[in-house]
Amino acid sequence: MSIEPVKIESNVNPVDSNTERQQAARASQSAENNAVKPADSLSLSEEVKNISPIMANINSDVYNKPEILREVAMKLMQELYSEDKGTTV
């Protein structure tokens, strides 16, 4: 049985500590450049930004008055009937 020597290709350079550091630096730079940057954002309309007075009214039971509930119910009925039959109440 014979053992053959390993062939060393001429384009392969030996690795030294300086080369390893350079490769590690390049890898970290490419990782930083390829980092995922958030593309989504949240934008609020002016109506949403001014919701605090509405929330204050809800918390103080302003909308629980019978006349307010009746008015809202009438508006909802009118909208629903106009969509379904084309008529109003």
Buried (B, 14 or more C-beta within 10 A) or exposed (E): EEEEEEEEEEEEEEEEEEEEEEEEEEEEEEEEEEEEEEEEEEEEEEEEEEEEEEEEEEEEEEEEEEEEEEEEEEEEEEEEEEEEEEEEE
